[in-house]
Amino acid sequence: MDTKEVAMVDKATARTATARVVTDINRTAVLDALAHAGPLSRNALREHTGLSPVTIKRLCTALLDEGLIVQVGTEKSQGGRPSHLYRFASERRVIITAEVTVDGPRAMLVGVDGSAGDRESRPVQPDTGADVMLATTLELIGTLLTRAQTLNRTVLGIALSVPGVVDREGRVSNSVELGWQQLAVGPVVEHRFGLPCLVENDANAIAIGEWAHGAGAGTDSLVSVVLGVGIGAGLVSDGRLVRGTRSGAGKIGHLLTGLDSFDKLFVQQGDLESHIGDTAARYRGDRRVLGVARVLDAADAGHASARGLADKLLNYLALSVAALSTVLDPEVIVFSGQLPQDPAGLVRALEQRLTGRIPFIPRLVAGRLGADAAMLGVGELLARRTKGAVYLS
């Protein structure tokens, strides 16, 4: 092939690439318009995107054939032929999300718009081994993958929420609850199912879930304080999840509670989390079952033996909120996880302790998503990562 022929091929390739890129951009414009303002007619799509009627017609035909959009009736006629209305069929592109806890994994099909679909769970026995927990989680993911295929849904990826530190490659370290130590969960899942996998710390997942779909929707900065046997936090700042250099941001269980903290070493649990766990365990001595919320509920129910312990727990929680508020100054702090039966009472008690002691008390609220927060959160993270692939596939 001579120089002239090579030049001709290069020009043809450039034109083809340019045309493909333009088509991809136009597809994205149409789907974005439908996702945010739909259902829309072709005329309305033209107004939203600035594309020509011919381009809109061609793209709508192609997107209908691919199942990315569907017709949902007609627009009221203004004297001519009624126009079809289209919407983005986000439910046909789904993510398998799962939350792995000491009680076993739970999973759900989540649309790229955050809509919740089919659910499955696999309860496990207490003290289930790390290998069995991983095998159970993989089996559950496989079940939902088969379910999605039966429903003619395209699975874009798999997203997991787990307790413990998670690095950017999906490796879980120091998950005391699950017994997972330096376990490459993300690569294992990707190898098993041939799909991209995102693995995130549970507190971070809850923070994103509440920020995108729950009590923090519409805010730029949020902290989710997750209560259980101990305490953790997820941080969102300027609309972004804050993980920290070593994925350790939000580990508020390691806050030091006083000068006597320097007389001890903390190997598995941090100082604050140790105090919270030990205080909760002193009420009937059952740390695993009881946790913070049950002590607060017992005090509200009038159990005298729980009142002093509840006050102490509230003081520890106020210390954590004070630290988060003075360092991060978030718009809202959302309480999630195992909440007491009267979340408003928890908020009032904390506001009373903080008033006059820190410069600004953020809005304190209970989470709205309940047990779905973590699964919706990891689904949101993976949906944002794969948005381009959804539109361009």
C-alpha positions, -999 to +999 in steps of 0.1 A: +000+000+000+015+033-011+016+066+008-015+079-010-035+048-002-025+049+035-036+086+037-070+077+021-075+049+047-066+072+076-091+098+064-118+072+060-111+058+095-111+093+110-145+100+094-159+067+107-146+074+142-159+109+141-194+098+130-195+071+157-185+096+184-212+121+172-238+093+173-227+083+208-229+119+220-264+124+205-276+091+220-264+103+254-282+136+249-315+119+241-312+094+270-302+122+295-332+142+284-356+113+289-339+103+322-343+138+337-374+152+320-393+123+304-416+110+292-411+132+261-423+134+225-399+137+196-407+174+194-399+178+230-367+159+226-357+182+198-363+212+220-343+196+249-313+185+228-312+209+198-310+179+174-327+178+141-361+160+136-344+135+113-317+127+139-343+124+167-364+100+146-334+078+137-322+077+173-356+069+187-361+041+163-327+026+172-332+030+209-366+014+207-351-016+189-324-019+216-349-017+244-333+014+259-365+034+255-402+024+254-433+041+243-457+052+270-487+066+253-493+097+232-491+134+238-523+153+237-529+164+201-528+201+192-546+196+159-524+171+141-514+135+146-508+126+183-471+123+191-457+092+208-442+097+243-410+079+251-392+072+284-358+058+293-363+021+302-338+022+331-353-009+347-340-030+318-304-022+327-298-034+362-271-039+388-269-068+412-263-052+446-256-071+478-249-063+515-229-088+533-233-088+571-226-112+600-262-124+596-256-134+559-258-117+525-289-099+511-291-089+475-314-069+451-317-060+415-314-022+412-321-002+381-297+024+369-322+050+381-321+036+417-353+017+414-355-014+436-364-048+421-363-084+430-347-094+463-331-125+478-313-133+511-293-161+526-293-161+564-264-179+580-257-195+613-238-176+640-200-179+637-202-189+601-167-192+587-152-167+562-150-193+534-187-203+538-197-166+539-179-159+506-194-191+490-229-181+502-225-146+488-214-160+454-243-184+453-267-156+460-252-134+433-256-163+408-292-167+418-300-131+410-280-132+378-302-160+366-333-141+377-323-111+358-317-131+326-351-147+330-366-112+332-347-102+301-327-076+321-292-067+311-269-068+342-242-041+340-223-052+371-222-064+406-218-041+437-211-053+472-213-035+506-192-051+533-180-041+568-143-034+570-117-014+550-119-018+513-093-006+488-099+007+453-092-028+438-120-044+459-097-060+484-113-063+519-090-061+549-097-062+586-134-072+584-137-086+619-174-094+615-169-115+584-134-129+591-122-116+557-086-105+559-069-093+527-095-110+506-097-099+470-135-100+468-138-078+438-114-098+416-130-131+428-165-119+418-154-106+384-136-138+376-166-159+386-193-140+367-174-121+340-189-087+351-174-056+366-176-056+404-175-027+429-169-034+466-174-006+491-173-002+529-209-004+544-208+030+560-197+046+527-224+027+509-251+040+533-238+075+530-241+075+492-275+058+494-290+084+518-273+113+499-286+101+465-320+087+474-328+093+511-326+118+539-297+138+524-310+141+488-303+176+475-274+183+498-238+188+488-223+174+520-234+147+543-222+124+570-239+091+577-233+078+612-239+041+613-249+025+646-247-011+656-226-029+681-200-002+674-200+030+653-188+040+618-193+069+594-195+076+557-186+110+543-199+129+512-184+162+504-192+184+474-212+155+460-183+130+462-176+101+485-146+108+507-125+076+511-092+090+522-057+081+511-059+045+525-097+041+523-098+048+560-119+080+561-149+078+585-134+053+609-147+073+639-147+042+661-110+050+664-115+085+679-097+089+712-120+097+741-096+112+766-060+115+779-062+080+794-065+067+758-027+070+756-023+044+783-037+017+760-032+001+726-061-006+703-057-036+679-091-046+665-115-019+679-107+018+683-111+036+716-145+052+710-159+019+696-145-001+725-162+022+750-195+021+731-194-017+728-184-023+764-211+001+777-238-015+756-227-050+767-230-041+803-268-042+799-276-079+803-242-087+789-253-095+753-232-074+730-241-091+697-278-090+701-282-058+720-261-030+707-266+008+712-302+010+700-316-016+724-300+001+754-316+034+744-350+016+739-347+000+773-341+033+789-370+049+771-392+020+784-383+028+820-357+001+827-338+017+856-307-004+849-304+010+814-308+047+821-272+054+833-258+033+804-280+051+779-267+085+791-232+073+787-238+060+752-254+093+742-224+111+755-201+090+734-223+095+703-223+133+710-185+132+711-184+116+676-209+141+662-189+170+677-157+157+660-174+153+626-192+186+628-162+207+638-138+191+612-162+186+583-190+211+589-215+190+569-250+201+560-266+171+575-257+141+596-279+111+590-282+083+616-285+048+601-280+012+609-296-001+641-316+029+652-337+031+684-375+030+681-376+068+688-350+083+664-363+118+671-356+113+708-320+104+698-317+136+678-331+157+706-307+142+732-277+148+710-287+184+701-291+191+739-256+178+746-240+198+717-257+231+721-232+257+734-203+233+729-196+234+692-199+264+668-225+248+644-248+219+649-257+204+615-292+191+608-295+158+625-319+133+610-327+096+609-321+078+576-350+071+553-339+041+534-337+016+563-322-018+554-320-009+517-295+020+522-263+002+516-276-018+486-290+014+470-257+032+478-234+007+461-259+005+432-256+043+428-219+042+428-217+015+401-245+031+381-225+063+379-194+045+369-212+026+341-235+053+329-215+058+297-216+021+291-253+020+296-259+047+270-233+036+245-240-002+246 
